[in-house]
Amino acid sequence: MIHYQLRCSQSHEFDGWFKDSAAFEKQAKRGLVECPECGDTKIERALMAPAVPKKGNRAARPAVESESPPAAAPPAAAPKATAGPMPAQVFAMLQRMRAEVEKNCDYVGGQFAEEARKIHRGESQKRGIYGEATPEQAEALAEDGIEVSQIPWVPRADG
């Protein structure tokens, strides 16, 4: 994974994680990278400060464009999510995402896991679907090599 500081043509800065630099370039060229503040898709990498080790810490950290995955923190050191209001720009982005999913995918409700398996096996038409699945069902799908994603489902923008 690679972390980039990004900037839209309106000078809003945000960060993004990508598989590698080629993945960023491909997504940005196709207009798939979007500013969370204004929705602009004219995105470029912004200048990032290099990671400089603290005094006395001789282990150098990876360079800014290192494509090696970051080291995982032990579970006990993982930061905990805090409850609080969702930033308006994140909420708006999730509303746009919901609208795109509803526009381009078929709702299969509680039959999500079953339908995903049928599509994976070629028993059902290949298409985008969305619906509900338990954490256990999602884990079983992933173990079987069926890629699924979970997104926060916020209320529609139109109420």
Secondary structure as a PSIPRED ss2 file (coil, helix, strand):
# PSIPRED VFORMAT (PSIPRED V4.0)

   1 M C   1.000  0.000  0.000
   2 I E   0.000  0.000  1.000
   3 H E   0.000  0.000  1.000
   4 Y E   0.000  0.000  1.000
   5 Q E   0.000  0.000  1.000
   6 L E   0.000  0.000  1.000
   7 R E   0.000  0.000  1.000
   8 C E   0.000  0.000  1.000
   9 S C   1.000  0.000  0.000
  10 Q C   1.000  0.000  0.000
  11 S C   1.000  0.000  0.000
  12 H C   1.000  0.000  0.000
  13 E E   0.000  0.000  1.000
  14 F E   0.000  0.000  1.000
  15 D E   0.000  0.000  1.000
  16 G E   0.000  0.000  1.000
  17 W E   0.000  0.000  1.000
  18 F E   0.000  0.000  1.000
  19 K C   1.000  0.000  0.000
  20 D C   1.000  0.000  0.000
  21 S H   0.000  1.000  0.000
  22 A H   0.000  1.000  0.000
  23 A H   0.000  1.000  0.000
  24 F H   0.000  1.000  0.000
  25 E H   0.000  1.000  0.000
  26 K H   0.000  1.000  0.000
  27 Q H   0.000  1.000  0.000
  28 A H   0.000  1.000  0.000
  29 K H   0.000  1.000  0.000
  30 R C   1.000  0.000  0.000
  31 G C   1.000  0.000  0.000
  32 L C   1.000  0.000  0.000
  33 V C   1.000  0.000  0.000
  34 E C   1.000  0.000  0.000
  35 C C   1.000  0.000  0.000
  36 P C   1.000  0.000  0.000
  37 E C   1.000  0.000  0.000
  38 C C   1.000  0.000  0.000
  39 G C   1.000  0.000  0.000
  40 D C   1.000  0.000  0.000
  41 T C   1.000  0.000  0.000
  42 K C   1.000  0.000  0.000
  43 I E   0.000  0.000  1.000
  44 E E   0.000  0.000  1.000
  45 R E   0.000  0.000  1.000
  46 A C   1.000  0.000  0.000
  47 L C   1.000  0.000  0.000
  48 M C   1.000  0.000  0.000
  49 A C   1.000  0.000  0.000
  50 P C   1.000  0.000  0.000
  51 A C   1.000  0.000  0.000
  52 V C   1.000  0.000  0.000
  53 P C   1.000  0.000  0.000
  54 K C   1.000  0.000  0.000
  55 K C   1.000  0.000  0.000
  56 G C   1.000  0.000  0.000
  57 N C   1.000  0.000  0.000
  58 R C   1.000  0.000  0.000
  59 A C   1.000  0.000  0.000
  60 A C   1.000  0.000  0.000
  61 R C   1.000  0.000  0.000
  62 P C   1.000  0.000  0.000
  63 A C   1.000  0.000  0.000
  64 V C   1.000  0.000  0.000
  65 E C   1.000  0.000  0.000
  66 S C   1.000  0.000  0.000
  67 E C   1.000  0.000  0.000
  68 S C   1.000  0.000  0.000
  69 P C   1.000  0.000  0.000
  70 P C   1.000  0.000  0.000
  71 A C   1.000  0.000  0.000
  72 A C   1.000  0.000  0.000
  73 A C   1.000  0.000  0.000
  74 P C   1.000  0.000  0.000
  75 P H   0.000  1.000  0.000
  76 A H   0.000  1.000  0.000
  77 A H   0.000  1.000  0.000
  78 A C   1.000  0.000  0.000
  79 P C   1.000  0.000  0.000
  80 K C   1.000  0.000  0.000
  81 A C   1.000  0.000  0.000
  82 T C   1.000  0.000  0.000
  83 A C   1.000  0.000  0.000
  84 G C   1.000  0.000  0.000
  85 P C   1.000  0.000  0.000
  86 M C   1.000  0.000  0.000
  87 P C   1.000  0.000  0.000
  88 A H   0.000  1.000  0.000
  89 Q H   0.000  1.000  0.000
  90 V H   0.000  1.000  0.000
  91 F H   0.000  1.000  0.000
  92 A H   0.000  1.000  0.000
  93 M H   0.000  1.000  0.000
  94 L H   0.000  1.000  0.000
  95 Q H   0.000  1.000  0.000
  96 R H   0.000  1.000  0.000
  97 M H   0.000  1.000  0.000
  98 R H   0.000  1.000  0.000
  99 A H   0.000  1.000  0.000
 100 E H   0.000  1.000  0.000
 101 V H   0.000  1.000  0.000
 102 E H   0.000  1.000  0.000
 103 K H   0.000  1.000  0.000
 104 N H   0.000  1.000  0.000
 105 C C   1.000  0.000  0.000
 106 D E   0.000  0.000  1.000
 107 Y E   0.000  0.000  1.000
 108 V E   0.000  0.000  1.000
 109 G E   0.000  0.000  1.000
 110 G C   1.000  0.000  0.000
 111 Q C   1.000  0.000  0.000
 112 F H   0.000  1.000  0.000
 113 A H   0.000  1.000  0.000
 114 E H   0.000  1.000  0.000
 115 E H   0.000  1.000  0.000
 116 A H   0.000  1.000  0.000
 117 R H   0.000  1.000  0.000
 118 K H   0.000  1.000  0.000
 119 I H   0.000  1.000  0.000
 120 H H   0.000  1.000  0.000
 121 R H   0.000  1.000  0.000
 122 G C   1.000  0.000  0.000
 123 E C   1.000  0.000  0.000
 124 S C   1.000  0.000  0.000
 125 Q C   1.000  0.000  0.000
 126 K C   1.000  0.000  0.000
 127 R C   1.000  0.000  0.000
 128 G C   1.000  0.000  0.000
 129 I E   0.000  0.000  1.000
 130 Y E   0.000  0.000  1.000
 131 G E   0.000  0.000  1.000
 132 E C   1.000  0.000  0.000
 133 A C   1.000  0.000  0.000
 134 T C   1.000  0.000  0.000
 135 P H   0.000  1.000  0.000
 136 E H   0.000  1.000  0.000
 137 Q H   0.000  1.000  0.000
 138 A H   0.000  1.000  0.000
 139 E H   0.000  1.000  0.000
 140 A H   0.000  1.000  0.000
 141 L H   0.000  1.000  0.000
 142 A H   0.000  1.000  0.000
 143 E H   0.000  1.000  0.000
 144 D C   1.000  0.000  0.000
 145 G C   1.000  0.000  0.000
 146 I C   1.000  0.000  0.000
 147 E C   1.000  0.000  0.000
 148 V C   1.000  0.000  0.000
 149 S C   1.000  0.000  0.000
 150 Q C   1.000  0.000  0.000
 151 I C   1.000  0.000  0.000
 152 P C   1.000  0.000  0.000
 153 W C   1.000  0.000  0.000
 154 V C   1.000  0.000  0.000
 155 P C   1.000  0.000  0.000
 156 R C   1.000  0.000  0.000
 157 A C   1.000  0.000  0.000
 158 D C   1.000  0.000  0.000
 159 G C   1.000  0.000  0.000
